[in-house]
Amino acid sequence: MNLPSQIQQEVAKWATIQGIDPEQFITQAVIDKINLLNRETETQPSEQPNTYYEGTVLVVDAKLPSGFDLNQFIDELREEQINLESWI
């Protein structure tokens, strides 16, 4: 695996501190990341929103989170637009 030299140095440093070789360190890091992603996937709903276009508008058909306030969301979008326009 070709890693940037700065990453290689960090891997070597942490592998030495843990008393393992760099290859073992990388293998363990990958295993840890895979386990983390697997745990996150198990707790997250797997339902994907349905997306489609109506004319030129992208529609995302999904369940809104509980407590979602549509009016507040619209107000926040308007405020962001105003802030963006002031930068232009």
QUIUR-V766327 format. One record per backbone hydrogen bond with DSSP energy under -0.5 kcal/mol. CO is the residue of the C=O (numbers start at 1). NH is the residue of the N-H. If there is no record, write none. Layout:
# QUIUR-V766327
co->(CO CO)
nh->(NH NH)
This chain:
# QUIUR-V766327
co->(1 4 5 6 7 8 9 10 11 12 13 14 15 15 16 21 22 23 24 25 26 27 28 29 30 31 32 33 34 35 36 37 38 39 40 49 50 52 53 54 54 56 57 59 59 60 61 65 68 69 70 71 72 73 74 75 76 77 78 79 80 81 82 83 84 84)
nh->(3 8 9 10 11 12 13 14 15 16 17 18 19 20 19 25 26 27 28 29 30 31 32 33 34 35 36 37 38 39 40 41 42 43 44 51 61 59 55 56 57 58 54 52 61 62 50 68 70 73 74 75 76 77 78 79 80 81 82 83 84 85 86 87 87 88)
